[in-house]
Amino acid sequence: MRVVRSLVYPAANAGFARRLANHLAFAASAVATARRAGPSDVVVVETPPLFTAAAGVAYAGLLGAPLVLHVSDRWPASAVQLGALRDRRAIALAERLERWCYRHAGAIVVPTDGLRDELETLPDARGKVRRLGPAVDTARFHAAPPRERPPGAPLRVLYAGTIGLAHGIGTLVEAARIAGAEAVEAWVAGDGAEARALRDQLARRPAENVRLLGTLPYEQIPGLYEQADAAAVLLRDRPAFRAALPTKMFEAMAAARPVVLSARGEAAELVERHAAGLVVPPEDPQALAEALQQLAGDRARLAELGANARRCAEAHSWDPTADRWYELLHDLAA
């Protein structure tokens, strides 16, 4: 694999203007270095960020190759629902750019049924949308049963992923506080736009059973799940997230850890259909605390839900998804 590096203005979740500059800088420099990549049969671009999708249109045009747009989240719709984008003119311009990107794509790939149905209603995307669901490298995770805990030891629940506007990790902190240190120990690994607010929340109201691990190397995540009894996955209660299937959920299931899911929509349906964990309403700390307390005293159920979770992950392993991607790329290039 040949990697062509282009300039970028670094802005690690440091304000809207700086993040916008980060996205614009990468989009511009990627297009400027496009020809250094050499001939291409097909160009694949991930969005969001939306400006990267726009850069992909220009990039594919310069190389004379068809474009595959992988849409993991609708933007600006999700930003508007989270309150991160409020200016009406900016929203209208972003929506026009979104439609322009769809119009120039040869194919549009989405991870969920909900996103496919949404995009199929748009004239610029209709007929191009393919659902290729999320996949996980199951070989990376040792599917061992939950660790042996001393009698009376609390349930250790792990959240490993972005601490972003979409997730509301403060709900997990409050749930751990309600459940109590004798029942639950919450580990949070990751960073993101809401990490500082989460640290401030804990500074104002400390919770002895919540541990912030910060950013960790990707290679350490499987080992982290081995030390946990269950995984927490959270999404805020917004319409855009009902069509979401978080990657972290599949990693937890690959590690044979039951998922305690605080969300609605496709993710909740998947967990319930496979009996891979417990589902509670989003942004409800009391309901989340009660679910964690249920699991804390029932090792047999932990093991049963974890085994179901692993089977679900195996049904979403890399190999069949990679085959479907290859078919799509081969057909488009041909």
C-alpha positions as a Markdown table, in Angstrom:
| # | Residue | x | y | z |
|---|---|---|---|---|
| 1 | Met | 0.0 | 0.0 | 0.0 |
| 2 | Arg | 1.4 | 3.4 | -1.0 |
| 3 | Val | 0.6 | 6.3 | 1.3 |
| 4 | Val | 0.8 | 9.9 | -0.1 |
| 5 | Arg | 0.9 | 12.4 | 2.8 |
| 6 | Ser | -0.4 | 15.9 | 2.3 |
| 7 | Leu | -0.4 | 18.9 | 4.5 |
| 8 | Val | -3.0 | 19.4 | 7.3 |
| 9 | Tyr | -3.7 | 22.1 | 9.9 |
| 10 | Pro | -4.0 | 20.2 | 13.1 |
| 11 | Ala | -6.9 | 21.0 | 15.4 |
| 12 | Ala | -7.7 | 18.3 | 17.9 |
| 13 | Asn | -11.4 | 19.1 | 18.7 |
| 14 | Ala | -10.3 | 22.7 | 19.5 |
| 15 | Gly | -13.3 | 24.8 | 18.6 |
| 16 | Phe | -15.6 | 24.9 | 15.5 |
| 17 | Ala | -13.5 | 27.4 | 13.5 |
| 18 | Arg | -10.2 | 25.5 | 14.0 |
| 19 | Arg | -11.9 | 22.2 | 13.1 |
| 20 | Leu | -13.3 | 23.8 | 10.0 |
| 21 | Ala | -9.9 | 25.0 | 9.1 |
| 22 | Asn | -8.5 | 21.5 | 9.7 |
| 23 | His | -11.1 | 20.0 | 7.3 |
| 24 | Leu | -10.6 | 22.7 | 4.6 |
| 25 | Ala | -6.8 | 22.4 | 4.8 |
| 26 | Phe | -6.8 | 18.6 | 4.3 |
| 27 | Ala | -9.4 | 18.8 | 1.5 |
| 28 | Ala | -7.3 | 21.4 | -0.4 |
| 29 | Ser | -3.9 | 19.7 | 0.1 |
| 30 | Ala | -5.3 | 16.2 | -0.8 |
| 31 | Val | -6.6 | 17.6 | -4.1 |
| 32 | Ala | -3.2 | 19.4 | -4.7 |
| 33 | Thr | -1.3 | 16.1 | -4.3 |
| 34 | Ala | -3.8 | 13.9 | -6.2 |
| 35 | Arg | -1.6 | 13.3 | -9.2 |
| 36 | Arg | 1.2 | 12.1 | -7.0 |
| 37 | Ala | -0.9 | 9.0 | -6.2 |
| 38 | Gly | -0.6 | 7.9 | -9.9 |
| 39 | Pro | -3.3 | 6.2 | -12.0 |
| 40 | Ser | -6.3 | 4.9 | -10.2 |
| 41 | Asp | -9.2 | 2.6 | -11.3 |
| 42 | Val | -11.5 | 3.9 | -8.6 |
| 43 | Val | -11.4 | 6.5 | -5.8 |
| 44 | Val | -13.0 | 5.9 | -2.4 |
| 45 | Val | -13.7 | 8.7 | 0.1 |
| 46 | Glu | -15.1 | 8.7 | 3.6 |
| 47 | Thr | -17.5 | 11.3 | 4.8 |
| 48 | Pro | -18.0 | 13.2 | 7.2 |
| 49 | Pro | -16.1 | 15.5 | 7.0 |
| 50 | Leu | -18.2 | 16.9 | 4.1 |
| 51 | Phe | -15.3 | 18.8 | 2.7 |
| 52 | Thr | -13.4 | 15.5 | 2.3 |
| 53 | Ala | -16.3 | 14.2 | 0.2 |
| 54 | Ala | -16.0 | 17.4 | -2.0 |
| 55 | Ala | -12.3 | 16.9 | -2.3 |
| 56 | Gly | -13.0 | 13.3 | -3.4 |
| 57 | Val | -15.1 | 14.6 | -6.2 |
| 58 | Ala | -12.3 | 16.8 | -7.5 |
| 59 | Tyr | -9.7 | 14.1 | -6.8 |
| 60 | Ala | -11.6 | 11.5 | -8.8 |
| 61 | Gly | -12.1 | 14.1 | -11.6 |
| 62 | Leu | -8.3 | 14.8 | -11.8 |
| 63 | Leu | -7.5 | 11.1 | -12.0 |
| 64 | Gly | -10.4 | 10.3 | -14.4 |
| 65 | Ala | -11.7 | 7.6 | -12.1 |
| 66 | Pro | -15.2 | 6.8 | -10.7 |
| 67 | Leu | -15.9 | 7.8 | -7.2 |
| 68 | Val | -17.3 | 5.7 | -4.3 |
| 69 | Leu | -18.6 | 7.8 | -1.5 |
| 70 | His | -18.8 | 6.1 | 1.9 |
| 71 | Val | -21.3 | 8.0 | 4.1 |
| 72 | Ser | -21.0 | 6.9 | 7.7 |
| 73 | Asp | -23.1 | 9.8 | 8.9 |
| 74 | Arg | -25.4 | 12.4 | 7.4 |
| 75 | Trp | -23.8 | 15.9 | 7.6 |
| 76 | Pro | -25.0 | 18.6 | 8.1 |
| 77 | Ala | -28.1 | 16.9 | 9.5 |
| 78 | Ser | -26.4 | 15.4 | 12.5 |
| 79 | Ala | -24.5 | 18.6 | 13.3 |
| 80 | Val | -27.8 | 20.6 | 13.2 |
| 81 | Gln | -29.5 | 18.1 | 15.5 |
| 82 | Leu | -26.7 | 18.3 | 18.0 |
| 83 | Gly | -26.8 | 22.1 | 17.9 |
| 84 | Ala | -23.2 | 22.4 | 16.5 |
| 85 | Leu | -24.4 | 24.1 | 13.4 |
| 86 | Arg | -27.1 | 26.8 | 13.7 |
| 87 | Asp | -26.5 | 29.4 | 11.0 |
| 88 | Arg | -29.2 | 29.1 | 8.4 |
| 89 | Arg | -27.0 | 30.2 | 5.5 |
| 90 | Ala | -24.3 | 27.8 | 6.5 |
| 91 | Ile | -26.8 | 24.9 | 6.8 |
| 92 | Ala | -28.2 | 25.7 | 3.3 |
| 93 | Leu | -24.8 | 25.8 | 1.8 |
| 94 | Ala | -23.7 | 22.6 | 3.4 |
| 95 | Glu | -26.9 | 20.8 | 2.2 |
| 96 | Arg | -26.2 | 22.0 | -1.3 |
| 97 | Leu | -22.6 | 20.7 | -1.1 |
| 98 | Glu | -23.9 | 17.4 | 0.3 |
| 99 | Arg | -26.3 | 16.9 | -2.7 |
| 100 | Trp | -23.5 | 18.0 | -5.1 |
| 101 | Cys | -21.2 | 15.2 | -3.8 |
| 102 | Tyr | -24.0 | 12.6 | -4.1 |
| 103 | Arg | -24.6 | 13.8 | -7.7 |
| 104 | His | -21.0 | 13.2 | -8.7 |
| 105 | Ala | -20.6 | 9.8 | -7.0 |
| 106 | Gly | -20.6 | 6.6 | -9.0 |
| 107 | Ala | -21.8 | 4.7 | -6.0 |
| 108 | Ile | -22.7 | 5.6 | -2.4 |
| 109 | Val | -22.0 | 3.1 | 0.4 |
| 110 | Val | -23.7 | 3.3 | 3.8 |
| 111 | Pro | -23.5 | 1.0 | 6.9 |
| 112 | Thr | -27.1 | 0.9 | 7.9 |
| 113 | Asp | -30.6 | 0.4 | 6.5 |
| 114 | Gly | -31.8 | 3.7 | 7.9 |
| 115 | Leu | -29.1 | 5.7 | 6.0 |
| 116 | Arg | -29.9 | 3.8 | 2.8 |
| 117 | Asp | -33.6 | 4.6 | 3.1 |
| 118 | Glu | -32.8 | 8.3 | 3.9 |
| 119 | Leu | -30.5 | 8.7 | 0.9 |
| 120 | Glu | -32.8 | 6.9 | -1.5 |
| 121 | Thr | -35.3 | 9.7 | -1.0 |
| 122 | Leu | -32.8 | 12.2 | -2.4 |
| 123 | Pro | -32.9 | 12.6 | -6.3 |
| 124 | Asp | -29.1 | 13.1 | -6.4 |
| 125 | Ala | -28.4 | 9.8 | -4.6 |
| 126 | Arg | -31.3 | 7.6 | -5.7 |
| 127 | Gly | -30.3 | 4.4 | -7.4 |
| 128 | Lys | -26.6 | 4.6 | -6.3 |
| 129 | Val | -26.9 | 3.6 | -2.6 |
| 130 | Arg | -25.5 | 0.3 | -1.4 |
| 131 | Arg | -25.6 | -1.0 | 2.2 |
| 132 | Leu | -22.4 | -2.6 | 3.2 |
| 133 | Gly | -22.7 | -3.1 | 6.9 |
| 134 | Pro | -20.0 | -2.5 | 9.5 |
| 135 | Ala | -17.5 | -5.2 | 10.0 |
| 136 | Val | -15.0 | -6.2 | 12.7 |
| 137 | Asp | -11.8 | -8.1 | 12.7 |
| 138 | Thr | -12.8 | -10.9 | 15.1 |
| 139 | Ala | -9.3 | -12.4 | 15.1 |
| 140 | Arg | -8.0 | -9.4 | 17.0 |
| 141 | Phe | -10.1 | -10.2 | 20.0 |
| 142 | His | -9.7 | -13.1 | 22.5 |
| 143 | Ala | -13.3 | -14.2 | 23.1 |
| 144 | Ala | -12.7 | -15.3 | 26.7 |
| 145 | Pro | -15.5 | -15.4 | 29.3 |
| 146 | Pro | -15.6 | -12.5 | 31.9 |
| 147 | Arg | -12.7 | -12.5 | 34.3 |
| 148 | Glu | -12.9 | -14.1 | 37.7 |
| 149 | Arg | -14.0 | -11.5 | 40.2 |
| 150 | Pro | -13.6 | -11.8 | 44.0 |
| 151 | Pro | -17.0 | -12.2 | 45.8 |
| 152 | Gly | -18.6 | -8.8 | 46.0 |
| 153 | Ala | -16.4 | -7.1 | 43.4 |
| 154 | Pro | -18.2 | -4.5 | 41.3 |
| 155 | Leu | -19.1 | -5.0 | 37.6 |
| 156 | Arg | -16.4 | -3.4 | 35.5 |
| 157 | Val | -18.0 | -1.7 | 32.5 |
| 158 | Leu | -15.9 | -0.3 | 29.7 |
| 159 | Tyr | -16.6 | 2.5 | 27.2 |
| 160 | Ala | -13.8 | 2.6 | 24.6 |
| 161 | Gly | -14.2 | 5.2 | 21.8 |
| 162 | Thr | -14.7 | 8.8 | 20.9 |
| 163 | Ile | -16.0 | 11.1 | 23.7 |
| 164 | Gly | -18.0 | 13.2 | 21.2 |
| 165 | Leu | -21.1 | 15.3 | 21.0 |
| 166 | Ala | -23.1 | 12.3 | 19.7 |
| 167 | His | -22.4 | 10.1 | 22.7 |
| 168 | Gly | -23.3 | 11.8 | 25.9 |
| 169 | Ile | -20.8 | 9.9 | 28.1 |
| 170 | Gly | -22.0 | 12.0 | 31.0 |
| 171 | Thr | -25.0 | 9.6 | 31.1 |
| 172 | Leu | -22.6 | 6.7 | 32.0 |
| 173 | Val | -20.9 | 8.8 | 34.7 |
| 174 | Glu | -24.2 | 9.6 | 36.3 |
| 175 | Ala | -25.4 | 5.9 | 36.0 |
| 176 | Ala | -22.2 | 4.7 | 37.7 |
| 177 | Arg | -22.8 | 7.2 | 40.5 |
| 178 | Ile | -26.4 | 6.0 | 41.0 |
| 179 | Ala | -25.5 | 2.3 | 40.9 |
| 180 | Gly | -22.8 | 2.9 | 43.5 |
| 181 | Ala | -19.1 | 1.8 | 43.8 |
| 182 | Glu | -20.1 | -1.5 | 45.4 |
| 183 | Ala | -22.0 | -2.5 | 42.3 |
| 184 | Val | -20.3 | -0.8 | 39.3 |
| 185 | Glu | -16.9 | 0.4 | 38.2 |
| 186 | Ala | -16.9 | 2.4 | 35.0 |
| 187 | Trp | -13.8 | 2.7 | 32.8 |
| 188 | Val | -13.8 | 5.3 | 30.0 |
| 189 | Ala | -11.1 | 5.1 | 27.3 |
| 190 | Gly | -10.8 | 7.8 | 24.6 |
| 191 | Asp | -10.9 | 11.5 | 23.8 |
| 192 | Gly | -13.0 | 13.9 | 21.9 |
| 193 | Ala | -15.0 | 17.1 | 21.8 |
| 194 | Glu | -16.7 | 16.4 | 25.1 |
| 195 | Ala | -13.7 | 15.0 | 27.0 |
| 196 | Arg | -13.0 | 18.3 | 28.7 |
| 197 | Ala | -16.7 | 18.8 | 29.8 |
| 198 | Leu | -16.6 | 15.2 | 31.1 |
| 199 | Arg | -13.5 | 16.0 | 33.2 |
| 200 | Asp | -15.1 | 19.2 | 34.5 |
| 201 | Gln | -18.2 | 17.2 | 35.4 |
| 202 | Leu | -16.2 | 14.8 | 37.5 |
| 203 | Ala | -14.2 | 17.7 | 39.1 |
| 204 | Arg | -17.5 | 19.3 | 40.2 |
| 205 | Arg | -19.0 | 16.0 | 41.4 |
| 206 | Pro | -16.4 | 13.3 | 41.9 |
| 207 | Ala | -17.4 | 9.7 | 41.3 |
| 208 | Glu | -14.9 | 7.3 | 42.9 |
| 209 | Asn | -16.1 | 4.4 | 40.7 |
| 210 | Val | -15.4 | 6.2 | 37.4 |
| 211 | Arg | -11.9 | 6.0 | 35.8 |
| 212 | Leu | -10.9 | 8.1 | 32.8 |
| 213 | Leu | -8.1 | 6.3 | 31.0 |
| 214 | Gly | -7.5 | 8.9 | 28.3 |
| 215 | Thr | -6.3 | 8.1 | 24.8 |
| 216 | Leu | -4.8 | 4.7 | 24.4 |
| 217 | Pro | -3.1 | 2.9 | 21.4 |
| 218 | Tyr | -5.5 | 1.0 | 19.3 |
| 219 | Glu | -3.5 | -2.2 | 20.0 |
| 220 | Gln | -4.4 | -2.0 | 23.6 |
| 221 | Ile | -8.2 | -2.2 | 23.1 |
| 222 | Pro | -8.6 | -6.0 | 23.0 |
| 223 | Gly | -6.6 | -6.3 | 26.2 |
| 224 | Leu | -8.8 | -3.7 | 27.8 |
| 225 | Tyr | -11.9 | -5.6 | 27.0 |
| 226 | Glu | -10.4 | -8.8 | 28.6 |
| 227 | Gln | -10.2 | -6.8 | 31.8 |
| 228 | Ala | -13.9 | -5.7 | 31.6 |
| 229 | Asp | -17.1 | -7.6 | 32.3 |
| 230 | Ala | -19.3 | -5.6 | 30.0 |
| 231 | Ala | -19.2 | -2.8 | 27.5 |
| 232 | Ala | -21.2 | 0.4 | 27.5 |
| 233 | Val | -22.3 | 2.0 | 24.1 |
| 234 | Leu | -24.1 | 5.3 | 24.2 |
| 235 | Leu | -25.8 | 7.6 | 21.6 |
| 236 | Arg | -27.8 | 10.7 | 22.3 |
| 237 | Asp | -31.5 | 10.7 | 21.6 |
| 238 | Arg | -31.5 | 12.3 | 18.2 |
| 239 | Pro | -33.3 | 11.1 | 15.0 |
| 240 | Ala | -30.0 | 11.0 | 13.1 |
| 241 | Phe | -28.6 | 8.4 | 15.4 |
| 242 | Arg | -31.5 | 5.9 | 15.0 |
| 243 | Ala | -29.8 | 4.8 | 11.8 |
| 244 | Ala | -26.4 | 4.3 | 13.5 |
| 245 | Leu | -24.4 | 1.1 | 14.2 |
| 246 | Pro | -21.4 | 2.1 | 16.2 |
| 247 | Thr | -18.1 | 0.3 | 15.4 |
| 248 | Lys | -17.3 | 0.1 | 19.1 |
| 249 | Met | -20.3 | -2.1 | 19.6 |
| 250 | Phe | -19.0 | -4.7 | 17.3 |
| 251 | Glu | -15.5 | -4.7 | 18.9 |
| 252 | Ala | -17.1 | -5.3 | 22.3 |
| 253 | Met | -19.2 | -8.2 | 20.9 |
| 254 | Ala | -16.0 | -9.6 | 19.2 |
| 255 | Ala | -14.5 | -9.7 | 22.7 |
| 256 | Ala | -17.5 | -11.7 | 23.9 |
| 257 | Arg | -18.6 | -8.9 | 26.2 |
| 258 | Pro | -22.3 | -8.1 | 26.6 |
| 259 | Val | -23.3 | -4.7 | 25.4 |
| 260 | Val | -25.2 | -2.3 | 27.6 |
| 261 | Leu | -26.7 | -0.1 | 25.0 |
| 262 | Ser | -28.1 | 3.4 | 25.7 |
| 263 | Ala | -29.7 | 4.2 | 22.3 |
| 264 | Arg | -32.6 | 3.8 | 20.0 |
| 265 | Gly | -33.0 | 2.5 | 16.4 |
| 266 | Glu | -31.0 | -0.1 | 14.5 |
| 267 | Ala | -28.3 | -0.6 | 17.2 |
| 268 | Ala | -31.0 | -1.4 | 19.7 |
| 269 | Glu | -32.8 | -3.8 | 17.3 |
| 270 | Leu | -29.5 | -5.6 | 16.6 |
| 271 | Val | -28.6 | -6.1 | 20.3 |
| 272 | Glu | -32.1 | -7.3 | 21.1 |
| 273 | Arg | -32.4 | -9.6 | 18.1 |
| 274 | His | -29.2 | -11.4 | 19.0 |
| 275 | Ala | -29.7 | -11.2 | 22.8 |
| 276 | Ala | -26.2 | -9.7 | 22.9 |
| 277 | Gly | -26.8 | -7.4 | 25.9 |
| 278 | Leu | -29.3 | -5.1 | 27.5 |
| 279 | Val | -30.9 | -2.0 | 25.9 |
| 280 | Val | -32.1 | 1.1 | 27.8 |
| 281 | Pro | -33.5 | 4.4 | 26.6 |
| 282 | Pro | -30.8 | 7.0 | 25.6 |
| 283 | Glu | -29.8 | 9.8 | 28.0 |
| 284 | Asp | -31.5 | 8.0 | 31.0 |
| 285 | Pro | -28.9 | 7.5 | 33.8 |
| 286 | Gln | -31.4 | 5.8 | 36.1 |
| 287 | Ala | -32.3 | 3.1 | 33.5 |
| 288 | Leu | -28.6 | 2.6 | 32.6 |
| 289 | Ala | -27.8 | 2.2 | 36.3 |
| 290 | Glu | -30.5 | -0.4 | 36.8 |
| 291 | Ala | -29.3 | -2.4 | 33.8 |
| 292 | Leu | -25.7 | -2.4 | 35.1 |
| 293 | Gln | -26.9 | -3.5 | 38.6 |
| 294 | Gln | -28.8 | -6.4 | 37.0 |
| 295 | Leu | -25.6 | -7.7 | 35.4 |
| 296 | Ala | -23.5 | -7.0 | 38.4 |
| 297 | Gly | -25.0 | -9.9 | 40.4 |
| 298 | Asp | -25.5 | -12.4 | 37.6 |
| 299 | Arg | -22.3 | -14.0 | 36.3 |
| 300 | Ala | -24.2 | -16.7 | 34.4 |
| 301 | Arg | -26.2 | -14.1 | 32.4 |
| 302 | Leu | -23.0 | -12.2 | 31.7 |
| 303 | Ala | -21.5 | -15.3 | 30.1 |
| 304 | Glu | -24.6 | -16.1 | 28.2 |
| 305 | Leu | -25.0 | -12.6 | 26.7 |
| 306 | Gly | -21.3 | -12.5 | 26.0 |
| 307 | Ala | -21.4 | -15.7 | 24.0 |
| 308 | Asn | -24.4 | -14.4 | 22.0 |
| 309 | Ala | -22.5 | -11.2 | 21.4 |
| 310 | Arg | -19.5 | -13.1 | 20.0 |
| 311 | Arg | -21.8 | -15.0 | 17.6 |
| 312 | Cys | -23.3 | -11.7 | 16.4 |
| 313 | Ala | -19.8 | -10.3 | 15.8 |
| 314 | Glu | -18.8 | -13.4 | 13.8 |
| 315 | Ala | -21.8 | -12.8 | 11.5 |
| 316 | His | -20.3 | -9.3 | 10.9 |
| 317 | Ser | -16.6 | -10.4 | 10.4 |
| 318 | Trp | -14.3 | -8.7 | 7.8 |
| 319 | Asp | -14.2 | -11.5 | 5.2 |
| 320 | Pro | -17.7 | -11.4 | 3.7 |
| 321 | Thr | -17.8 | -7.6 | 3.9 |
| 322 | Ala | -14.5 | -7.3 | 2.1 |
| 323 | Asp | -15.8 | -9.7 | -0.6 |
| 324 | Arg | -18.8 | -7.4 | -1.2 |
| 325 | Trp | -16.6 | -4.3 | -1.3 |
| 326 | Tyr | -14.4 | -6.0 | -3.9 |
| 327 | Glu | -17.4 | -6.8 | -6.0 |
| 328 | Leu | -18.6 | -3.2 | -5.9 |
| 329 | Leu | -15.1 | -1.7 | -6.7 |
| 330 | His | -14.5 | -4.2 | -9.5 |
| 331 | Asp | -17.8 | -3.6 | -11.1 |
| 332 | Leu | -17.5 | 0.2 | -10.9 |
| 333 | Ala | -14.0 | 0.2 | -12.3 |
| 334 | Ala | -15.1 | -2.1 | -15.1 |
